[in-house]
């Protein structure tokens, strides 16, 4: 685009220079007195014509010269309009954004690699965390700025690479970069290139990348997120299982049902007297193929005597009226919101439902609870994960101190970071169990303090029950990702020597499970 504009400008200049030379030649050859006799007169006439001033002190005297002059006058208005538009475009499209970046170079920057509906929504969500920040969109589509970004206190739309924008930030300034394009693989490549750029070394840089890819090791300061996983996490955190709920029905196809089931199995880990039963309707055959070790601890298509059970139903959901009636909750979770709305209409019209109904779609109906909205999945907590990672890091530090070994957070592989994050996700379940309060839906300092006081008052038998529950949760996380027991630990092969029954652990290994409960006393 820039090359084309330059070509147009050069073409206009060439045409006017040619007409100026031609005008001088015509006037000189015919030898008429007055008129345009030198290059200075020709240039002055061109300037007076182009600017539409028209002093009249220098004019063509010949017929041919007047024809050329008329052509110059007629084309001058269009040429001047184009040049002025180009100047304004250059100022507001390139110079003004760069000046604004220089002006606010000492502020905290939030930089987005694109400007679409989701990035604009997230930017507006982030404004609720205080003012004083600058929102920068690296996009060529500046026309959208006024329509969609008017609520932002300070924003810049600039057609420039993120690495170049970072160089304009004050050295050492805090920058947050959000890679949220439509291609998850391209997002990760972009995030890596930004992290490895020279500009990254000048800033306190934090990168948030929307992708499905999970690398072995993640650079410090980079956080990965996935909107389907955000939907699943926010659903279970906003709608935790109550003590009287044991039968869950999930209806839907695509990626979301699997994400919901994975996250639910990690968060909904309860004592043995509270076994969960999940019935999944839809084409979810890949779930068992991906989690091929899961049958070793859970009942698959049959009731387990010791743990939760998963039933992958082959029939259509509308052939199981009794199951729908007895379900404690029904989750409509197809990737396509329209399918969820259609299923909800049929379900409520033809089937009696006694449990609570949840739907991943935008609908205004008192008979169901909506989840998966942008406000639930695109916010600071779900994307930046600062509070979640803070709890996970504290958890890891506590474990290292208690065990006398282990790796610090920056040394952990992404899998083992996720292992600590899974502990943090289960924290609300622990608090609700300790306080015996189904209505708690928030992890705050007061709830943690009360829960830790309760845990601290437990006798030996009660402490043992807490350790058993934590070992059960830890086992489930590892087996969900196909780790196996082996006397010799091998992270590469996913072999672990502690994947055994709790009774087979040593006294020291049993005591290590206390850290997941003692974290309640460390959170502020």
N, C-alpha and C positions, 0 to 999 in steps of 0.2 A: 504494500500500500504506500509506504514512504517512497519507494523507488518510483512508483507511478506518478506521485505528486511532483517529485523532482523533475521527471521527464516532461510533465505538462508545463512547469515553470520555465524550463530551458527552451521548450518549443515556443512559448509566448515571447520570451526575450529575443529569441532568434528571429521571429517574424517581425517584431518591432524594429530591431536593428537593421534587418533587410529593407524594411520600408523607409527607414530613415536614410540609409545609404542611397536607395533608389530615388528618393525625393531630392536629395542633394544632386545626384547625377542629372536628373531631368532638368532641374532648375539651372544648373551650370552649363549644360550643353546648349540650351536654347538662348542663353546670353541675354535674357530679359532683365532690364534694370529693376532694382529692388528685389523683393522676394528673398529666397534663401540662397545665400552665396557661399557659406562655409559650414563645416561640421558643427561648430558652436551654435549657429542659427538653427540647424536641423535638430540638434539635441534639445534646444530651448523650446522649439515648436512641439517636439514630441512630448516633453514634460508638461507644457501648458495644455496640450490636447488630452493627454492621458489622465490628468487630474481634473479635467473638465473646467479649468479656470478660463482659458481662452483669452489672454490679454489682447491679442490682435496686433501687437507691435511687430511681430514677425509672421508673415503669411506667404504661402506660395503665390507666385505671380504668373505662372504658366497654366495652361489648361490641364496638361498631364499632371502637373504638381498639385493642382486643386483636386483632381480625382483621387490621387494618392492621399492627400490630406483629408478628404471626405471619408475615405475608408478608415483612416486612423481615428477620426472623430467618432464614427459610428461604432467602432470596436472598442473604444476606450471605456465606455460605461461598463461593458461586460468584463473587460480585463481588470478594471479597478475593483469591481464588486468581488471578483474571484480572489484578487490579491488581499483585499481587506478581510474577506472571510478566512483566507488561509492564515493571516496574521492573528486573528482572533482565535482560530482553532489551535494554532501553535501556542498561543499564550495560555488559554484556558485548558487545553488538552495536555500540554507538556510542561510549560514553564511554571504555571500556577501550582500544579500538584507538587513539583519539585521544590518550589518556594515554601509551600505549606509543610512539606517534610522537614525542610531546614528549620522552619519556625518552631515546629514541635519536636525537634530532635531529642529533647531531654525528657519527653514523656514516655510512658509505657505504650508499646505498640502491639496491636493485634492485626496480623497480616493474613489475608486470605488469598489463596492461589487462584480463586475464581470468584465470580459474582453471580450466583444462582439463587434460587428461592431458599435453599437450605442454609447457605452461608449467610445470607441476609438475616434469616430468622435467628440463627445462632448469635450473630453480632448484636441484635436487639436484646437477646436474652442476657448477654454479657454486660450490657449497659446497666443492669440492675445491681451490679456488684460495685458500683461507685463510678465517679466521673474522673476526669484527668487522663483518660486513655485516648489513643488515636486509632481509628479503625481504617485499615488500608486494604484496598481491593486491587490486586494486580490483574486488571482486565482492560480490554480495549473498548468495552461497551460502557462508556461513560454516560450515555443517555439514560440509563436506568437509575442513576444515582439520585436524582431529584425525586423520582417517583417512589422509590422503595427505601431510601436511606435517610429520609428527612427527620426521622426520630433519633438518629444517632447524634450525640453532642458534637463530635468532630470526626469527619471521615474524608478520605482521599481515594479517588479512583485514578489509577495510573497504569499506563500500558508499558510495563517494565518487568523484568525478571525479579523474583524475590531476592536473589543474592545481591542485585544492584540496589534494591531498596534498603536492604540491611546495612549496606555501606554508608548510607546517608544518616543512619541512626548514630547518636553519640556513642563513642567507644565505651563498652561496658553496660550500655542501656539494656533494659529487659525487653525482649521481643518474644511474642507468641505467634507461631506460624501454623495455620490450619490448611492442610492439604485435603480438600474435599471435592475433588472432581468426580465425574461420573465413572471413570475407570479406576478401580481399586488398585490395580497393579501399577498404573501410571502414577497414582498418588504416592505409593511407596518409593518408586524410583525418584520422584521429585523430592520427597522428604530426605532421602539419602543424599542426593546431590546438594541440597541446601545445607544439610548437616556437615558435609565435607567441603563446603565452599570456604574461601578465605574470609568472607564476611562473617561467617559463623564464629570465628575465633575472636571477633571484636565485641561480641554481644553475649549477654546472659540469655541464651537461646533455648526456647522450649518449642518442640514441634509436635503437633497432634495430627495423626494421619488416619484417614478413613480407609481401611483395607481389610481384606479377609485373610491376608497372609500373616503367618506367625514365624518370624525368624528364630534361629537358635539363640542369638544374642542381639539385644537391642541397644543402640547407642544411648548413653546417658542423656536425659532431657527429651527423649522421644517417647510419645505415648500413642499406642494404637487403639482404634475403636472401630466398632462395626454397628451399624444402626439396627440390624436384626438382634444382635446380642444386647444392645442398649435397651431394645424393646422388651426382651426377655428379662433382663435384670430389673428394669424399672417395674415390670408387672409383678414379680414376686416380692419386691421390696415394698411396693405400694399396697399390695394385696396379699399379705402373708397368710399361710395356712393357719386356721384356728384349731384349737385342741379337739373340736368335735368333727372336723373334716378328715375324711379318709379315702373317699372315692372321687377321683377327678376324671372327667371326660374331656378330651381334646379333639376338635374337629377342624381339619384343614390340611392343605397340601403345600409343598414348597419348602423353603428354608426355615421359616419362622417356627413351625411346630417342633422341629428338631432342636432349635436353639432354646425354645421354652422348656423342653423336656430336659435338656442338658443342665440348664441353669436351675431348674426346679429340683433335680436330683442332688445338686450340690448345696442348695439352700435349705431344702426341706428334709433335713436329716434329724430324726427324732429318736428318743429312747425306744427300746424294743416293743413297748406296749402301745406305741402309736405307729403302726405300719400303714404306709400309703399304698393306694392301688390306682394306677394310671391306665386308662383305656384310650387308645389313640386310633382315631378314624382318619384314613387318608393314605396316600401312597408314600409311606415312610420306611420302605424297605432298606434304604441306605443307612438308616440309623443303626440297625443291628450289625450291618457290615462294617461300619466305621468303629463301632464299640463292641468288637467281637469277644472281649474278655468279660463283658458285663454279666453274662449268665452265671459266672462263678459266685456272685454275691446276691444277685437279684433274681426273683422269679420271672421268667420270660414266658408269657402266655400260659402261666400257671401260678397258683398262689404259693408264695414263699412262706415257710414256717418261721424264718428268722429275720427277714428283711422285706423291703418293698417289692411290689410286683408290677410288671409292665405287660399289658395286653395290647398287641397290635391287631386290631380287628380287621378282618378281611371283608366283612359285609358292610353295606352302607349304613350310616348312622341312623337313618330313619326306619331301619328294621329292628332296632333295639330300644323299643319304647320303655321297657321295664328298667333298663340300665339308665336311660335318660331321667326317668322318674326318681331313681334312687341316688343319683349323683349329687354330691355335695356342692360341686361347682362344674359348670360347663364352659369351656373356653373355645370360642370361635376364633381360630388363629390362622386362617388361610393367608398366603402372601397377597392375595387379591382382595382388597376390602369389599369389592362388590359381591364376591362369593360369600363373604361373611354376612353381609346385609341380607342376601337372598336366603341363606341358611337360617338366620335369625327369624325372618318373616315366616318361613315354613315351620320352624320349631315352635314359635309362640302360637301359631294358628292351629296346629294339628296335635301337639303333644303337651301333656301335663308335665310341668317342671317344678320340682320342689326346692332344688338348690339354686345357688346364685349364678347368674349368667354374665359372662364377660365377653366383649367383642372388640376385635382390633379393627376399628373403622370409626368414622365420624358420624355419629347418630345421636339424636336427642330423644331418648326413651327412658323413662324411669324404671323400666323393667330390666335394664341391663347396665353394666358398668363398662365404660369405654377405656381402652388403654392403647398405647402405641402412638399417641399424638406427638407432634413436634415438640411441644412444651415439656413432655415427659422424657423424650429421647435426645433432644438437642438442647442441652443446658450445660452449665459449667460442671456439675457433678458427674454427668454421664460422658461428656467428651473429654474434659481436662483431667477428671478423676483425681484431683488434688487431694481431697479428703480421703478417698478410698486408698490411694497410694500411700498417704501419710500413715494410715492405720496399718497397712501391710508392711511398711518399712519398720514401724515400731514393733510390730509382731515379729519380724525377722531379727531385729536387734535383741529383743527379749529372749528369743530362742537361742541365739548365739551366746548370750550371757549365761543362760541356764545350762546349756550343753557344754560350754567351754570350747566350742569349735564353730564349724559352719562358715558360710561366706557372707560377707557384707552385701548390702543391697546392690551396689554397683557391680559386684562380681557375679551376681546370679544370672543364670540363663533365663530366657523369657518364660520357659515352662515353670521354673521354680519361683519366679516372680508371681506367675499366675496362681501357683500353689498358695502363696501367702495372701493373695487377693481373695482366693476362695475362702480362706479363714475369715477375712474381713467381711465377706458377704454373709457368712453364717453367724456373724456377731449378733445381729438382731434376733435371730432364732434363739441364741443362748440367753439373751436378756429376757425375752418373753418367757422362756422356760424357767429361769431363775425366779422371776417376779410373778410367775403364774398369771400373766396379764395378756389376754388375747387382743386387747385394744391398742397396745403399743405398736406404733408404726415408725418410730423415729429413734435414731441413735444420737443421744445428746449427753452432755456431761452429767446431768442429774440422773438419768436412767442408768448410765454406766456406774455411777457411784453407788446407787441403790443395789444394782445387781452384784457388784463386787463385794459389798458389805454382806449380802446374802451368801455369796460363795465362800467368803472368809469364815462364816459361822458354821459351815458344814462340818459334820463329823467325818470320820474315816470312810464309812460306808457310802455316804453321799458324795464325797470326793472321788471315790472309786467309780461311781456311776457317771460322774462328769468325764473322767478319763476314758471310760469305755465309749461314751458318745463321741468324744473327739477323735479317738482312734478309728471308730466306725466312719466318721466323716472323712478322715485322712485316707483311709483305705478306699473309700468310694471314689474320691477324686483321682487317685492314681489308677485304679482299675478302669474308670471311665475312659482314661486315655491309654488303656491297654498295657499297663505295667504288669509284670509277673513276679512271682516270688523266685528268688534265687539266693542261696547262702552268701554269694559274693555280689555286692552291689555293682551295677554297671549302668550308668545313666544313658549311655549311647544305645544300649540294647533294651533299655527300660526294664532293668532287673533291680529288685530291691529286697534286701534281707528282712525288712520289717513288715512285709505284706503277709502277716500271719494273724491268727486269732489273738485277741488281747491277752488271754491267759498264757500264751506262749512267749510273751515279752518278758524281759528282765525287769527287776524292780526299778532300775535307773531309767530304762526306756519308758516304762509306764509313767514315771514322774515327769518326763518331758512333756507329756500331754497337758500338764497344768498350765503351760505358758499361754495356751489359747483361751484360757479363762482368766488368768492373771492380767492379761492385756486390759481388761476392764478397769483395773486400778491405775493404768498408765495414761488413759485417754483424757484429754482436757478439752 
